[in-house]
Amino acid sequence: MVDAIKLGALDSIIRYKLLIDEEKQIFARIVLNAINQKMTEKLYISRSSVEKHRALVMKKILPCLLRCYQC
């Protein structure tokens, strides 16, 4: 069980490093439970850009988070 958690944490770190800067900024705001409108105001980008980056973050990070949750 502990090995699975360690492996999940390592996978999370690797996946996070694969995010581009904009995706990391979006990810940080997702963790803080920010809504898209607030992200557009804070990051000075369009709503469609926020939605695009949010979708890419979820595609890259979500599988790892689900595996960690199941451990």
PyMOL Python script that loads the backbone (N, CA, C, O; Angstrom):
from pymol import cmd

cmd.read_pdbstr("""\
ATOM      1  N   MET A   1       0.828  -1.200   0.000  1.00  0.00           N
ATOM      2  CA  MET A   1       0.000   0.000   0.000  1.00  0.00           C
ATOM      3  C   MET A   1       0.868   1.258   0.000  1.00  0.00           C
ATOM      4  O   MET A   1       0.604   2.198  -0.750  1.00  0.00           O
ATOM      5  N   VAL A   2       1.908   1.274   0.845  1.00  0.00           N
ATOM      6  CA  VAL A   2       2.794   2.435   0.926  1.00  0.00           C
ATOM      7  C   VAL A   2       3.530   2.623  -0.385  1.00  0.00           C
ATOM      8  O   VAL A   2       3.706   3.753  -0.841  1.00  0.00           O
ATOM      9  N   ASP A   3       3.969   1.512  -1.007  1.00  0.00           N
ATOM     10  CA  ASP A   3       4.657   1.615  -2.294  1.00  0.00           C
ATOM     11  C   ASP A   3       3.747   2.205  -3.363  1.00  0.00           C
ATOM     12  O   ASP A   3       4.198   2.985  -4.202  1.00  0.00           O
ATOM     13  N   ALA A   4       2.481   1.839  -3.338  1.00  0.00           N
ATOM     14  CA  ALA A   4       1.524   2.382  -4.308  1.00  0.00           C
ATOM     15  C   ALA A   4       1.347   3.883  -4.109  1.00  0.00           C
ATOM     16  O   ALA A   4       1.236   4.631  -5.080  1.00  0.00           O
ATOM     17  N   ILE A   5       1.321   4.319  -2.868  1.00  0.00           N
ATOM     18  CA  ILE A   5       1.193   5.749  -2.572  1.00  0.00           C
ATOM     19  C   ILE A   5       2.429   6.500  -3.042  1.00  0.00           C
ATOM     20  O   ILE A   5       2.322   7.570  -3.640  1.00  0.00           O
ATOM     21  N   LYS A   6       3.608   5.936  -2.770  1.00  0.00           N
ATOM     22  CA  LYS A   6       4.856   6.567  -3.216  1.00  0.00           C
ATOM     23  C   LYS A   6       4.903   6.646  -4.735  1.00  0.00           C
ATOM     24  O   LYS A   6       5.307   7.664  -5.298  1.00  0.00           O
ATOM     25  N   LEU A   7       4.490   5.571  -5.395  1.00  0.00           N
ATOM     26  CA  LEU A   7       4.478   5.546  -6.851  1.00  0.00           C
ATOM     27  C   LEU A   7       3.492   6.576  -7.399  1.00  0.00           C
ATOM     28  O   LEU A   7       3.771   7.243  -8.395  1.00  0.00           O
ATOM     29  N   GLY A   8       2.346   6.700  -6.749  1.00  0.00           N
ATOM     30  CA  GLY A   8       1.360   7.696  -7.164  1.00  0.00           C
ATOM     31  C   GLY A   8       1.880   9.110  -6.995  1.00  0.00           C
ATOM     32  O   GLY A   8       1.657   9.968  -7.850  1.00  0.00           O
ATOM     33  N   ALA A   9       2.573   9.353  -5.891  1.00  0.00           N
ATOM     34  CA  ALA A   9       3.146  10.683  -5.645  1.00  0.00           C
ATOM     35  C   ALA A   9       4.211  11.005  -6.682  1.00  0.00           C
ATOM     36  O   ALA A   9       4.267  12.127  -7.185  1.00  0.00           O
ATOM     37  N   LEU A  10       5.049  10.041  -7.004  1.00  0.00           N
ATOM     38  CA  LEU A  10       6.087  10.243  -8.010  1.00  0.00           C
ATOM     39  C   LEU A  10       5.465  10.515  -9.372  1.00  0.00           C
ATOM     40  O   LEU A  10       5.921  11.393 -10.105  1.00  0.00           O
ATOM     41  N   ASP A  11       4.428   9.764  -9.708  1.00  0.00           N
ATOM     42  CA  ASP A  11       3.716   9.974 -10.971  1.00  0.00           C
ATOM     43  C   ASP A  11       3.113  11.377 -11.017  1.00  0.00           C
ATOM     44  O   ASP A  11       3.139  12.032 -12.059  1.00  0.00           O
ATOM     45  N   SER A  12       2.574  11.833  -9.900  1.00  0.00           N
ATOM     46  CA  SER A  12       1.995  13.181  -9.829  1.00  0.00           C
ATOM     47  C   SER A  12       3.039  14.244 -10.112  1.00  0.00           C
ATOM     48  O   SER A  12       2.786  15.195 -10.851  1.00  0.00           O
ATOM     49  N   ILE A  13       4.204  14.078  -9.524  1.00  0.00           N
ATOM     50  CA  ILE A  13       5.286  15.055  -9.722  1.00  0.00           C
ATOM     51  C   ILE A  13       5.720  15.077 -11.177  1.00  0.00           C
ATOM     52  O   ILE A  13       5.908  16.143 -11.762  1.00  0.00           O
ATOM     53  N   ILE A  14       5.875  13.903 -11.751  1.00  0.00           N
ATOM     54  CA  ILE A  14       6.292  13.825 -13.155  1.00  0.00           C
ATOM     55  C   ILE A  14       5.242  14.467 -14.057  1.00  0.00           C
ATOM     56  O   ILE A  14       5.581  15.231 -14.961  1.00  0.00           O
ATOM     57  N   ARG A  15       3.980  14.161 -13.816  1.00  0.00           N
ATOM     58  CA  ARG A  15       2.914  14.736 -14.640  1.00  0.00           C
ATOM     59  C   ARG A  15       2.834  16.257 -14.468  1.00  0.00           C
ATOM     60  O   ARG A  15       2.603  16.980 -15.437  1.00  0.00           O
ATOM     61  N   TYR A  16       3.022  16.737 -13.243  1.00  0.00           N
ATOM     62  CA  TYR A  16       2.985  18.182 -13.009  1.00  0.00           C
ATOM     63  C   TYR A  16       4.093  18.871 -13.798  1.00  0.00           C
ATOM     64  O   TYR A  16       3.882  19.943 -14.365  1.00  0.00           O
ATOM     65  N   LYS A  17       5.262  18.260 -13.834  1.00  0.00           N
ATOM     66  CA  LYS A  17       6.377  18.862 -14.566  1.00  0.00           C
ATOM     67  C   LYS A  17       6.134  18.904 -16.065  1.00  0.00           C
ATOM     68  O   LYS A  17       6.770  19.685 -16.774  1.00  0.00           O
ATOM     69  N   LEU A  18       5.223  18.077 -16.555  1.00  0.00           N
ATOM     70  CA  LEU A  18       4.895  18.083 -17.981  1.00  0.00           C
ATOM     71  C   LEU A  18       3.975  19.244 -18.366  1.00  0.00           C
ATOM     72  O   LEU A  18       3.824  19.552 -19.548  1.00  0.00           O
ATOM     73  N   LEU A  19       3.369  19.877 -17.382  1.00  0.00           N
ATOM     74  CA  LEU A  19       2.483  21.004 -17.667  1.00  0.00           C
ATOM     75  C   LEU A  19       3.303  22.216 -18.091  1.00  0.00           C
ATOM     76  O   LEU A  19       4.395  22.455 -17.574  1.00  0.00           O
ATOM     77  N   ILE A  20       2.764  22.973 -19.035  1.00  0.00           N
ATOM     78  CA  ILE A  20       3.411  24.233 -19.407  1.00  0.00           C
ATOM     79  C   ILE A  20       3.041  25.279 -18.347  1.00  0.00           C
ATOM     80  O   ILE A  20       2.150  25.050 -17.530  1.00  0.00           O
ATOM     81  N   ASP A  21       3.717  26.406 -18.365  1.00  0.00           N
ATOM     82  CA  ASP A  21       3.518  27.432 -17.327  1.00  0.00           C
ATOM     83  C   ASP A  21       2.066  27.851 -17.164  1.00  0.00           C
ATOM     84  O   ASP A  21       1.575  27.964 -16.041  1.00  0.00           O
ATOM     85  N   GLU A  22       1.374  28.082 -18.277  1.00  0.00           N
ATOM     86  CA  GLU A  22      -0.028  28.502 -18.195  1.00  0.00           C
ATOM     87  C   GLU A  22      -0.877  27.425 -17.528  1.00  0.00           C
ATOM     88  O   GLU A  22      -1.771  27.730 -16.738  1.00  0.00           O
ATOM     89  N   GLU A  23      -0.594  26.163 -17.851  1.00  0.00           N
ATOM     90  CA  GLU A  23      -1.347  25.063 -17.252  1.00  0.00           C
ATOM     91  C   GLU A  23      -1.059  24.953 -15.754  1.00  0.00           C
ATOM     92  O   GLU A  23      -1.952  24.625 -14.973  1.00  0.00           O
ATOM     93  N   LYS A  24       0.166  25.223 -15.358  1.00  0.00           N
ATOM     94  CA  LYS A  24       0.505  25.206 -13.926  1.00  0.00           C
ATOM     95  C   LYS A  24      -0.249  26.306 -13.185  1.00  0.00           C
ATOM     96  O   LYS A  24      -0.702  26.099 -12.059  1.00  0.00           O
ATOM     97  N   GLN A  25      -0.384  27.469 -13.810  1.00  0.00           N
ATOM     98  CA  GLN A  25      -1.139  28.552 -13.183  1.00  0.00           C
ATOM     99  C   GLN A  25      -2.608  28.185 -13.044  1.00  0.00           C
ATOM    100  O   GLN A  25      -3.233  28.468 -12.021  1.00  0.00           O
ATOM    101  N   ILE A  26      -3.157  27.553 -14.078  1.00  0.00           N
ATOM    102  CA  ILE A  26      -4.553  27.110 -14.030  1.00  0.00           C
ATOM    103  C   ILE A  26      -4.707  26.026 -12.969  1.00  0.00           C
ATOM    104  O   ILE A  26      -5.662  26.055 -12.192  1.00  0.00           O
ATOM    105  N   PHE A  27      -3.788  25.077 -12.927  1.00  0.00           N
ATOM    106  CA  PHE A  27      -3.846  23.994 -11.950  1.00  0.00           C
ATOM    107  C   PHE A  27      -3.852  24.547 -10.523  1.00  0.00           C
ATOM    108  O   PHE A  27      -4.619  24.092  -9.674  1.00  0.00           O
ATOM    109  N   ALA A  28      -2.995  25.525 -10.272  1.00  0.00           N
ATOM    110  CA  ALA A  28      -2.944  26.133  -8.935  1.00  0.00           C
ATOM    111  C   ALA A  28      -4.294  26.740  -8.565  1.00  0.00           C
ATOM    112  O   ALA A  28      -4.723  26.647  -7.415  1.00  0.00           O
ATOM    113  N   ARG A  29      -4.954  27.349  -9.519  1.00  0.00           N
ATOM    114  CA  ARG A  29      -6.255  27.960  -9.244  1.00  0.00           C
ATOM    115  C   ARG A  29      -7.372  26.920  -9.147  1.00  0.00           C
ATOM    116  O   ARG A  29      -8.351  27.123  -8.430  1.00  0.00           O
ATOM    117  N   ILE A  30      -7.225  25.810  -9.868  1.00  0.00           N
ATOM    118  CA  ILE A  30      -8.191  24.718  -9.726  1.00  0.00           C
ATOM    119  C   ILE A  30      -8.123  24.175  -8.299  1.00  0.00           C
ATOM    120  O   ILE A  30      -9.151  23.929  -7.667  1.00  0.00           O
ATOM    121  N   VAL A  31      -6.907  23.992  -7.806  1.00  0.00           N
ATOM    122  CA  VAL A  31      -6.717  23.493  -6.441  1.00  0.00           C
ATOM    123  C   VAL A  31      -7.358  24.446  -5.432  1.00  0.00           C
ATOM    124  O   VAL A  31      -7.896  24.007  -4.415  1.00  0.00           O
ATOM    125  N   LEU A  32      -7.302  25.733  -5.711  1.00  0.00           N
ATOM    126  CA  LEU A  32      -7.906  26.738  -4.827  1.00  0.00           C
ATOM    127  C   LEU A  32      -9.406  26.906  -5.088  1.00  0.00           C
ATOM    128  O   LEU A  32     -10.062  27.748  -4.475  1.00  0.00           O
ATOM    129  N   ASN A  33      -9.934  26.097  -6.002  1.00  0.00           N
ATOM    130  CA  ASN A  33     -11.359  26.094  -6.322  1.00  0.00           C
ATOM    131  C   ASN A  33     -11.828  27.404  -6.974  1.00  0.00           C
ATOM    132  O   ASN A  33     -12.952  27.851  -6.749  1.00  0.00           O
ATOM    133  N   ALA A  34     -10.959  28.002  -7.774  1.00  0.00           N
ATOM    134  CA  ALA A  34     -11.318  29.238  -8.462  1.00  0.00           C
ATOM    135  C   ALA A  34     -12.206  28.932  -9.668  1.00  0.00           C
ATOM    136  O   ALA A  34     -12.044  27.904 -10.324  1.00  0.00           O
ATOM    137  N   ILE A  35     -13.131  29.823  -9.948  1.00  0.00           N
ATOM    138  CA  ILE A  35     -13.983  29.667 -11.124  1.00  0.00           C
ATOM    139  C   ILE A  35     -13.282  30.284 -12.336  1.00  0.00           C
ATOM    140  O   ILE A  35     -12.356  31.084 -12.197  1.00  0.00           O
ATOM    141  N   ASN A  36     -13.743  29.895 -13.523  1.00  0.00           N
ATOM    142  CA  ASN A  36     -13.104  30.362 -14.753  1.00  0.00           C
ATOM    143  C   ASN A  36     -13.047  31.879 -14.841  1.00  0.00           C
ATOM    144  O   ASN A  36     -12.033  32.434 -15.264  1.00  0.00           O
ATOM    145  N   GLN A  37     -14.115  32.557 -14.451  1.00  0.00           N
ATOM    146  CA  GLN A  37     -14.145  34.015 -14.546  1.00  0.00           C
ATOM    147  C   GLN A  37     -13.035  34.649 -13.720  1.00  0.00           C
ATOM    148  O   GLN A  37     -12.383  35.589 -14.174  1.00  0.00           O
ATOM    149  N   LYS A  38     -12.814  34.141 -12.509  1.00  0.00           N
ATOM    150  CA  LYS A  38     -11.738  34.672 -11.659  1.00  0.00           C
ATOM    151  C   LYS A  38     -10.376  34.414 -12.282  1.00  0.00           C
ATOM    152  O   LYS A  38      -9.474  35.246 -12.191  1.00  0.00           O
ATOM    153  N   MET A  39     -10.231  33.246 -12.920  1.00  0.00           N
ATOM    154  CA  MET A  39      -8.954  32.928 -13.577  1.00  0.00           C
ATOM    155  C   MET A  39      -8.670  33.889 -14.717  1.00  0.00           C
ATOM    156  O   MET A  39      -7.531  34.319 -14.904  1.00  0.00           O
ATOM    157  N   THR A  40      -9.703  34.227 -15.480  1.00  0.00           N
ATOM    158  CA  THR A  40      -9.498  35.153 -16.597  1.00  0.00           C
ATOM    159  C   THR A  40      -9.051  36.519 -16.084  1.00  0.00           C
ATOM    160  O   THR A  40      -8.202  37.172 -16.689  1.00  0.00           O
ATOM    161  N   GLU A  41      -9.624  36.938 -14.977  1.00  0.00           N
ATOM    162  CA  GLU A  41      -9.270  38.246 -14.409  1.00  0.00           C
ATOM    163  C   GLU A  41      -7.852  38.242 -13.839  1.00  0.00           C
ATOM    164  O   GLU A  41      -7.108  39.204 -14.031  1.00  0.00           O
ATOM    165  N   LYS A  42      -7.475  37.180 -13.147  1.00  0.00           N
ATOM    166  CA  LYS A  42      -6.152  37.132 -12.508  1.00  0.00           C
ATOM    167  C   LYS A  42      -5.024  36.884 -13.501  1.00  0.00           C
ATOM    168  O   LYS A  42      -3.922  37.408 -13.341  1.00  0.00           O
ATOM    169  N   LEU A  43      -5.302  36.083 -14.526  1.00  0.00           N
ATOM    170  CA  LEU A  43      -4.253  35.701 -15.476  1.00  0.00           C
ATOM    171  C   LEU A  43      -4.253  36.551 -16.746  1.00  0.00           C
ATOM    172  O   LEU A  43      -3.358  36.430 -17.583  1.00  0.00           O
ATOM    173  N   TYR A  44      -5.262  37.408 -16.883  1.00  0.00           N
ATOM    174  CA  TYR A  44      -5.384  38.284 -18.060  1.00  0.00           C
ATOM    175  C   TYR A  44      -5.415  37.487 -19.362  1.00  0.00           C
ATOM    176  O   TYR A  44      -4.739  37.833 -20.331  1.00  0.00           O
ATOM    177  N   ILE A  45      -6.202  36.422 -19.371  1.00  0.00           N
ATOM    178  CA  ILE A  45      -6.394  35.638 -20.579  1.00  0.00           C
ATOM    179  C   ILE A  45      -7.896  35.443 -20.803  1.00  0.00           C
ATOM    180  O   ILE A  45      -8.703  35.655 -19.898  1.00  0.00           O
ATOM    181  N   SER A  46      -8.253  35.037 -22.014  1.00  0.00           N
ATOM    182  CA  SER A  46      -9.667  34.887 -22.350  1.00  0.00           C
ATOM    183  C   SER A  46     -10.270  33.655 -21.681  1.00  0.00           C
ATOM    184  O   SER A  46      -9.564  32.747 -21.242  1.00  0.00           O
ATOM    185  N   ARG A  47     -11.585  33.660 -21.621  1.00  0.00           N
ATOM    186  CA  ARG A  47     -12.303  32.525 -21.027  1.00  0.00           C
ATOM    187  C   ARG A  47     -12.032  31.237 -21.814  1.00  0.00           C
ATOM    188  O   ARG A  47     -11.883  30.163 -21.231  1.00  0.00           O
ATOM    189  N   SER A  48     -11.971  31.358 -23.138  1.00  0.00           N
ATOM    190  CA  SER A  48     -11.712  30.166 -23.957  1.00  0.00           C
ATOM    191  C   SER A  48     -10.313  29.604 -23.690  1.00  0.00           C
ATOM    192  O   SER A  48     -10.112  28.390 -23.723  1.00  0.00           O
ATOM    193  N   SER A  49      -9.348  30.488 -23.426  1.00  0.00           N
ATOM    194  CA  SER A  49      -8.000  30.024 -23.080  1.00  0.00           C
ATOM    195  C   SER A  49      -8.005  29.294 -21.740  1.00  0.00           C
ATOM    196  O   SER A  49      -7.362  28.256 -21.589  1.00  0.00           O
ATOM    197  N   VAL A  50      -8.730  29.838 -20.775  1.00  0.00           N
ATOM    198  CA  VAL A  50      -8.852  29.181 -19.472  1.00  0.00           C
ATOM    199  C   VAL A  50      -9.475  27.802 -19.645  1.00  0.00           C
ATOM    200  O   VAL A  50      -8.988  26.826 -19.075  1.00  0.00           O
ATOM    201  N   GLU A  51     -10.537  27.714 -20.417  1.00  0.00           N
ATOM    202  CA  GLU A  51     -11.219  26.440 -20.631  1.00  0.00           C
ATOM    203  C   GLU A  51     -10.313  25.435 -21.329  1.00  0.00           C
ATOM    204  O   GLU A  51     -10.306  24.253 -20.986  1.00  0.00           O
ATOM    205  N   LYS A  52      -9.545  25.913 -22.317  1.00  0.00           N
ATOM    206  CA  LYS A  52      -8.618  25.037 -23.035  1.00  0.00           C
ATOM    207  C   LYS A  52      -7.539  24.510 -22.097  1.00  0.00           C
ATOM    208  O   LYS A  52      -7.261  23.311 -22.079  1.00  0.00           O
ATOM    209  N   HIS A  53      -6.926  25.410 -21.311  1.00  0.00           N
ATOM    210  CA  HIS A  53      -5.868  24.995 -20.397  1.00  0.00           C
ATOM    211  C   HIS A  53      -6.417  24.081 -19.294  1.00  0.00           C
ATOM    212  O   HIS A  53      -5.764  23.116 -18.898  1.00  0.00           O
ATOM    213  N   ARG A  54      -7.613  24.392 -18.806  1.00  0.00           N
ATOM    214  CA  ARG A  54      -8.234  23.552 -17.767  1.00  0.00           C
ATOM    215  C   ARG A  54      -8.445  22.127 -18.298  1.00  0.00           C
ATOM    216  O   ARG A  54      -8.172  21.150 -17.601  1.00  0.00           O
ATOM    217  N   ALA A  55      -8.930  22.023 -19.530  1.00  0.00           N
ATOM    218  CA  ALA A  55      -9.159  20.700 -20.128  1.00  0.00           C
ATOM    219  C   ALA A  55      -7.846  19.934 -20.285  1.00  0.00           C
ATOM    220  O   ALA A  55      -7.788  18.732 -20.025  1.00  0.00           O
ATOM    221  N   LEU A  56      -6.795  20.632 -20.710  1.00  0.00           N
ATOM    222  CA  LEU A  56      -5.498  19.972 -20.863  1.00  0.00           C
ATOM    223  C   LEU A  56      -4.923  19.542 -19.521  1.00  0.00           C
ATOM    224  O   LEU A  56      -4.332  18.467 -19.418  1.00  0.00           O
ATOM    225  N   VAL A  57      -5.089  20.366 -18.495  1.00  0.00           N
ATOM    226  CA  VAL A  57      -4.627  20.003 -17.150  1.00  0.00           C
ATOM    227  C   VAL A  57      -5.352  18.750 -16.691  1.00  0.00           C
ATOM    228  O   VAL A  57      -4.723  17.818 -16.189  1.00  0.00           O
ATOM    229  N   MET A  58      -6.645  18.719 -16.853  1.00  0.00           N
ATOM    230  CA  MET A  58      -7.419  17.556 -16.419  1.00  0.00           C
ATOM    231  C   MET A  58      -7.010  16.306 -17.190  1.00  0.00           C
ATOM    232  O   MET A  58      -6.935  15.217 -16.622  1.00  0.00           O
ATOM    233  N   LYS A  59      -6.749  16.463 -18.470  1.00  0.00           N
ATOM    234  CA  LYS A  59      -6.342  15.317 -19.286  1.00  0.00           C
ATOM    235  C   LYS A  59      -4.988  14.776 -18.824  1.00  0.00           C
ATOM    236  O   LYS A  59      -4.764  13.566 -18.826  1.00  0.00           O
ATOM    237  N   LYS A  60      -4.088  15.680 -18.430  1.00  0.00           N
ATOM    238  CA  LYS A  60      -2.744  15.264 -18.029  1.00  0.00           C
ATOM    239  C   LYS A  60      -2.683  14.794 -16.577  1.00  0.00           C
ATOM    240  O   LYS A  60      -1.968  13.838 -16.274  1.00  0.00           O
ATOM    241  N   ILE A  61      -3.408  15.438 -15.686  1.00  0.00           N
ATOM    242  CA  ILE A  61      -3.280  15.187 -14.249  1.00  0.00           C
ATOM    243  C   ILE A  61      -4.346  14.244 -13.699  1.00  0.00           C
ATOM    244  O   ILE A  61      -4.052  13.446 -12.808  1.00  0.00           O
ATOM    245  N   LEU A  62      -5.552  14.313 -14.195  1.00  0.00           N
ATOM    246  CA  LEU A  62      -6.667  13.562 -13.613  1.00  0.00           C
ATOM    247  C   LEU A  62      -6.427  12.056 -13.493  1.00  0.00           C
ATOM    248  O   LEU A  62      -6.731  11.491 -12.443  1.00  0.00           O
ATOM    249  N   PRO A  63      -5.899  11.380 -14.514  1.00  0.00           N
ATOM    250  CA  PRO A  63      -5.694   9.935 -14.361  1.00  0.00           C
ATOM    251  C   PRO A  63      -4.801   9.594 -13.166  1.00  0.00           C
ATOM    252  O   PRO A  63      -5.040   8.614 -12.460  1.00  0.00           O
ATOM    253  N   CYS A  64      -3.799  10.392 -12.957  1.00  0.00           N
ATOM    254  CA  CYS A  64      -2.891  10.171 -11.830  1.00  0.00           C
ATOM    255  C   CYS A  64      -3.609  10.393 -10.508  1.00  0.00           C
ATOM    256  O   CYS A  64      -3.446   9.608  -9.573  1.00  0.00           O
ATOM    257  N   LEU A  65      -4.389  11.440 -10.424  1.00  0.00           N
ATOM    258  CA  LEU A  65      -5.106  11.725  -9.188  1.00  0.00           C
ATOM    259  C   LEU A  65      -6.118  10.637  -8.856  1.00  0.00           C
ATOM    260  O   LEU A  65      -6.313  10.295  -7.689  1.00  0.00           O
ATOM    261  N   LEU A  66      -6.754  10.099  -9.881  1.00  0.00           N
ATOM    262  CA  LEU A  66      -7.717   9.022  -9.650  1.00  0.00           C
ATOM    263  C   LEU A  66      -7.027   7.764  -9.142  1.00  0.00           C
ATOM    264  O   LEU A  66      -7.551   7.071  -8.271  1.00  0.00           O
ATOM    265  N   ARG A  67      -5.844   7.470  -9.691  1.00  0.00           N
ATOM    266  CA  ARG A  67      -5.088   6.306  -9.211  1.00  0.00           C
ATOM    267  C   ARG A  67      -4.659   6.510  -7.760  1.00  0.00           C
ATOM    268  O   ARG A  67      -4.730   5.580  -6.956  1.00  0.00           O
ATOM    269  N   CYS A  68      -4.219   7.709  -7.425  1.00  0.00           N
ATOM    270  CA  CYS A  68      -3.794   7.985  -6.046  1.00  0.00           C
ATOM    271  C   CYS A  68      -4.970   7.864  -5.088  1.00  0.00           C
ATOM    272  O   CYS A  68      -4.813   7.370  -3.972  1.00  0.00           O
ATOM    273  N   TYR A  69      -6.131   8.305  -5.511  1.00  0.00           N
ATOM    274  CA  TYR A  69      -7.332   8.266  -4.672  1.00  0.00           C
ATOM    275  C   TYR A  69      -7.760   6.829  -4.385  1.00  0.00           C
ATOM    276  O   TYR A  69      -8.280   6.525  -3.312  1.00  0.00           O
ATOM    277  N   GLN A  70      -7.534   5.952  -5.361  1.00  0.00           N
ATOM    278  CA  GLN A  70      -7.942   4.557  -5.225  1.00  0.00           C
ATOM    279  C   GLN A  70      -7.014   3.756  -4.308  1.00  0.00           C
ATOM    280  O   GLN A  70      -7.372   2.662  -3.872  1.00  0.00           O
ATOM    281  N   CYS A  71      -5.841   4.285  -4.017  1.00  0.00           N
ATOM    282  CA  CYS A  71      -4.870   3.543  -3.173  1.00  0.00           C
ATOM    283  C   CYS A  71      -5.323   3.402  -1.766  1.00  0.00           C
ATOM    284  O   CYS A  71      -4.620   2.809  -0.948  1.00  0.00           O
TER     285      CYS A  71
END
""", "prot")
cmd.dss("prot")
cmd.show_as("cartoon", "prot")
cmd.util.cbc("prot")
cmd.orient("prot")
